[in-house]
Amino acid sequence: MSKCFIPVDYHRFRRYMTHAVLEELHTGLRWAEGPVWFADAQMLLYTDVPGDRIYRWVEGQGASVFRHGSNHANGMTRDRQGRLVVCESGGRRVTRTELDGRITVLAERFEGKRLNSPNDVVVKSDGTVWFSDPDYGILSDYTGTRAESEIGACNVFRYDPADGSLGVACEGLAKPNGLAFSPDERTLYVADSGRTHDPDGPHQIVAFDVAADGRTGHRRPFAQIPTGVPDGFRVDVDGNIWTSTVDDGVLCFAPDGALIGRIHVPEPVANLTFGGPKLNRLFIAAGQKLYSIFTGTRGLPLV
């Protein structure tokens, strides 16, 4: 087996391990983030948040600039029509890039107050857009513009493009970060990375029950990150969570919350996504670099 895969529970993790090695695809970034796979174009888009760019990577062609002047784009995803949805940390808004290239603002204010700095985003099968809004982008001028929070809290929001409504989906989190739905969309997982600015702060992934009408219910701890904090993560077809950690590479948690394995990455990992023709290639945004490794599972398709 590849030395990159480190089983914690060998019998549960063995099927997800391969002989593949970690491949370095792009270097020279300031802080790599937000990878999203476009299956129809066989390309990956990802961000350099302080570098204020969105990059494109294509097998055999390498990396190129997709958008220069991205408002410090951070997390990204696709909606059900295949359009790019971007959390603009510097712009303090969530935007959608239309198929003709126009940019539409989906959310930038809540009850008349500016958002903090949208960080990561997912789109549910009903078309609603869910995004986290911590204050990282307004704490300094590095990944946004330093400012005071107008909202006074860090939430997860739910935007409904059908009627343009924006509401709080999850509250009471120190610094909500990465988020993803379970395969059946009955559970929303949210990373709380509060320890980044408080040594006693949370460093865990929490789970929220999601009702058929989109309302969130019971909240419960899902997984504690042993060292560092969780950031972006993705869920595979078996319901496992593959999460970034700032200090411990990529961790794989089974649906019951048990840590079953790791992938060693020599950089602090910020985010990741599954891609490639079979959706079995894990693309990893880590520090100044973009990596990939082939796994023994497949990610959930975005569209």
Legacy VTK file of the C-alpha trace (Angstrom):
# vtk DataFile Version 3.0
C-alpha trace
ASCII
DATASET POLYDATA
POINTS 303 float
0.000 0.000 0.000
0.989 3.601 -0.488
2.721 5.128 2.509
0.421 8.116 2.101
-2.544 6.123 3.464
-2.372 5.508 7.205
-5.051 3.169 8.561
-6.387 3.736 12.053
-8.955 0.957 11.737
-7.395 -1.276 9.097
-10.448 -3.433 8.408
-12.705 -0.420 7.832
-10.181 1.713 5.931
-8.547 -1.000 3.808
-11.079 -0.725 0.971
-10.381 3.002 0.582
-6.601 2.644 0.366
-4.737 2.372 -2.944
-1.167 2.087 -4.158
-1.336 5.691 -5.407
1.069 8.329 -4.175
0.424 11.975 -3.475
0.943 14.034 -6.637
1.955 17.703 -6.582
-0.028 19.531 -9.286
0.622 23.236 -8.628
2.856 25.229 -6.313
3.591 28.898 -5.631
0.189 29.751 -4.152
-0.197 31.798 -0.980
-3.107 29.831 0.553
-4.815 27.257 -1.641
-8.543 26.757 -1.070
-11.950 25.984 -2.530
-11.424 23.122 -5.038
-14.480 22.199 -7.132
-14.629 19.647 -9.953
-16.381 20.303 -13.284
-17.069 16.840 -14.672
-18.440 18.093 -17.997
-15.256 20.069 -18.691
-12.912 17.641 -16.894
-11.323 20.527 -15.024
-10.735 21.622 -11.458
-11.207 25.164 -10.224
-9.571 26.259 -6.963
-8.658 29.490 -5.245
-5.668 31.331 -3.852
-7.441 33.441 -1.225
-4.743 36.045 -0.416
-3.530 35.852 -4.030
-6.995 37.042 -5.147
-7.220 34.473 -7.954
-9.236 31.503 -9.087
-7.171 28.901 -10.952
-8.083 26.205 -13.455
-6.281 22.854 -13.615
-6.684 20.386 -16.513
-4.956 17.014 -16.837
-2.083 17.296 -19.303
-2.299 21.093 -19.442
-1.525 22.076 -15.861
-2.662 25.231 -14.094
-3.756 28.566 -15.509
-5.522 31.648 -14.141
-9.307 31.426 -14.468
-10.147 34.727 -12.735
-7.780 37.463 -11.528
-9.502 39.822 -9.129
-11.776 37.330 -7.377
-12.602 39.390 -4.264
-10.453 36.917 -2.320
-12.583 33.950 -3.377
-12.575 31.130 -0.850
-14.869 28.084 -0.930
-16.694 27.182 -4.153
-19.213 24.683 -5.472
-21.624 24.159 -8.400
-25.380 24.514 -8.349
-27.838 22.094 -9.919
-27.614 23.896 -13.273
-23.821 23.535 -13.303
-23.079 27.173 -12.462
-20.126 28.177 -10.293
-21.053 29.448 -6.809
-18.320 31.372 -4.977
-17.828 32.576 -1.411
-16.060 35.931 -1.767
-14.220 36.451 1.485
-13.111 39.949 0.478
-16.377 40.913 -1.180
-18.337 39.660 1.858
-20.850 38.030 -0.423
-21.841 34.840 -2.242
-22.014 35.025 -6.028
-23.030 32.831 -8.927
-21.274 32.864 -12.276
-23.871 32.458 -15.002
-23.228 30.236 -17.997
-22.596 33.344 -20.116
-19.998 34.656 -17.627
-22.147 37.260 -15.880
-21.839 37.390 -12.089
-25.012 37.441 -10.005
-24.943 38.338 -6.300
-26.908 35.772 -4.292
-26.316 37.092 -0.778
-24.406 39.998 0.738
-26.615 41.319 3.553
-28.722 39.790 6.277
-31.448 41.985 7.794
-29.722 44.997 6.254
-26.281 44.190 7.702
-23.269 43.064 5.693
-22.185 39.459 5.949
-18.867 38.766 7.670
-16.837 36.842 5.089
-18.524 33.819 3.467
-16.160 30.878 3.636
-17.556 27.621 2.243
-20.695 26.625 0.379
-22.818 23.641 -0.668
-25.975 23.368 -2.774
-28.758 20.988 -1.744
-30.692 18.979 -4.325
-33.636 21.391 -4.000
-31.375 24.212 -5.235
-30.968 25.981 -1.893
-27.517 27.402 -1.209
-26.000 26.836 2.237
-22.880 28.738 3.276
-20.783 29.435 6.360
-20.024 32.995 7.429
-17.185 33.188 9.969
-15.210 36.394 10.512
-11.837 35.284 9.125
-11.927 37.673 6.164
-12.564 40.746 8.326
-9.991 39.959 11.011
-7.140 41.280 8.846
-6.354 42.557 5.356
-4.767 39.270 4.268
-7.817 37.351 3.025
-10.245 40.266 2.903
-10.517 43.732 4.422
-10.278 44.341 8.135
-13.583 45.502 9.604
-15.958 45.053 12.504
-18.701 42.482 12.188
-22.040 44.124 11.489
-23.997 40.974 12.269
-22.164 40.294 15.532
-22.270 36.514 15.097
-20.924 33.739 12.900
-23.659 31.622 11.310
-24.470 29.149 8.601
-27.008 30.666 6.212
-29.535 29.143 3.821
-30.362 31.039 0.629
-33.358 30.033 -1.485
-33.022 31.208 -5.106
-36.704 30.464 -5.684
-37.841 33.427 -3.597
-34.563 35.213 -2.762
-34.914 34.583 0.977
-31.901 34.365 3.278
-32.173 32.858 6.732
-29.983 31.507 9.520
-29.709 27.726 9.235
-27.275 27.091 12.099
-26.174 29.392 14.910
-24.206 29.118 18.138
-20.951 28.155 16.393
-17.671 29.898 17.167
-16.293 29.887 13.616
-18.358 27.790 11.198
-16.162 26.670 8.343
-16.460 23.706 5.974
-19.848 22.079 5.431
-21.401 19.174 3.542
-24.550 17.076 3.443
-24.791 13.357 4.044
-25.692 11.328 0.937
-29.399 11.331 1.899
-29.249 15.066 2.828
-30.844 14.351 6.196
-27.708 15.531 7.998
-25.690 18.707 7.570
-22.109 18.514 8.804
-20.369 21.756 9.798
-16.761 22.289 10.866
-16.276 24.624 13.838
-12.685 25.867 13.795
-12.900 28.250 16.737
-9.577 27.062 18.105
-7.743 29.061 15.419
-8.186 32.197 17.537
-8.901 30.701 20.958
-6.746 27.905 22.422
-9.801 26.651 24.285
-12.105 27.027 21.282
-13.853 24.201 19.413
-12.032 22.017 16.897
-14.742 19.653 15.788
-17.290 18.709 13.183
-20.888 18.955 14.355
-23.982 17.402 12.786
-27.438 18.925 12.393
-30.594 17.021 11.507
-32.238 18.477 8.389
-35.999 18.217 7.883
-37.672 17.786 4.506
-38.598 21.483 4.473
-34.947 22.491 4.976
-35.150 23.414 8.627
-32.306 22.222 10.848
-33.066 20.458 14.108
-31.119 18.477 16.672
-27.428 19.345 16.908
-24.881 16.782 18.042
-21.084 16.424 18.118
-19.844 14.252 15.273
-16.053 14.152 15.454
-13.338 15.881 17.435
-10.160 16.714 15.510
-7.203 15.374 17.538
-4.721 18.084 16.545
-5.305 21.369 14.767
-8.710 22.299 13.387
-11.033 21.076 10.619
-11.554 23.252 7.563
-13.173 22.132 4.301
-14.339 18.542 3.788
-16.308 16.270 1.476
-18.513 13.194 1.854
-18.090 10.051 -0.261
-20.761 7.684 -1.594
-20.516 5.521 1.534
-21.141 8.496 3.817
-17.557 8.802 5.056
-16.276 12.308 5.771
-12.858 13.190 4.341
-11.791 16.318 6.173
-8.887 18.684 5.959
-6.923 19.466 9.116
-4.446 22.268 9.511
-1.949 20.033 11.341
-2.756 16.412 10.522
-3.248 15.961 6.786
-6.585 14.478 5.673
-8.668 12.464 8.137
-11.374 9.971 7.176
-14.305 9.526 9.568
-16.898 6.772 9.120
-20.592 7.745 9.263
-20.693 6.730 12.941
-17.978 9.298 13.746
-15.110 6.834 14.163
-11.723 7.903 12.802
-10.716 5.084 10.456
-7.772 6.479 8.477
-5.508 9.318 7.398
-3.735 10.597 4.323
-0.359 12.121 5.033
0.077 15.551 3.418
3.262 17.589 4.029
1.384 20.933 4.078
-1.452 22.309 6.212
-4.616 21.180 4.420
-7.367 23.763 3.905
-9.883 22.031 1.653
-10.437 19.124 -0.724
-12.832 17.633 -3.237
-13.344 14.461 -5.243
-12.952 14.619 -9.010
-11.578 12.932 -12.083
-13.564 10.834 -14.605
-14.562 8.323 -11.899
-14.772 10.834 -8.990
-12.204 8.718 -7.158
-9.392 11.274 -7.257
-9.080 13.429 -4.166
-7.833 16.949 -4.946
-6.249 18.589 -1.906
-5.633 22.316 -1.435
-2.816 22.553 1.080
-0.738 25.570 1.991
1.062 26.805 -1.122
0.235 23.728 -3.191
-2.439 21.695 -4.922
-2.116 17.914 -4.573
-4.096 14.872 -5.646
-4.275 11.181 -4.811
-6.419 8.331 -6.135
-8.603 6.674 -3.492
-10.676 3.518 -3.244
-13.970 5.418 -3.054
-15.947 7.966 -5.037
-17.206 11.376 -4.076
-20.798 12.500 -4.380
-21.482 14.164 -7.760
-22.351 17.872 -7.601
-24.785 17.813 -10.527
LINES 1 304
303 0 1 2 3 4 5 6 7 8 9 10 11 12 13 14 15 16 17 18 19 20 21 22 23 24 25 26 27 28 29 30 31 32 33 34 35 36 37 38 39 40 41 42 43 44 45 46 47 48 49 50 51 52 53 54 55 56 57 58 59 60 61 62 63 64 65 66 67 68 69 70 71 72 73 74 75 76 77 78 79 80 81 82 83 84 85 86 87 88 89 90 91 92 93 94 95 96 97 98 99 100 101 102 103 104 105 106 107 108 109 110 111 112 113 114 115 116 117 118 119 120 121 122 123 124 125 126 127 128 129 130 131 132 133 134 135 136 137 138 139 140 141 142 143 144 145 146 147 148 149 150 151 152 153 154 155 156 157 158 159 160 161 162 163 164 165 166 167 168 169 170 171 172 173 174 175 176 177 178 179 180 181 182 183 184 185 186 187 188 189 190 191 192 193 194 195 196 197 198 199 200 201 202 203 204 205 206 207 208 209 210 211 212 213 214 215 216 217 218 219 220 221 222 223 224 225 226 227 228 229 230 231 232 233 234 235 236 237 238 239 240 241 242 243 244 245 246 247 248 249 250 251 252 253 254 255 256 257 258 259 260 261 262 263 264 265 266 267 268 269 270 271 272 273 274 275 276 277 278 279 280 281 282 283 284 285 286 287 288 289 290 291 292 293 294 295 296 297 298 299 300 301 302
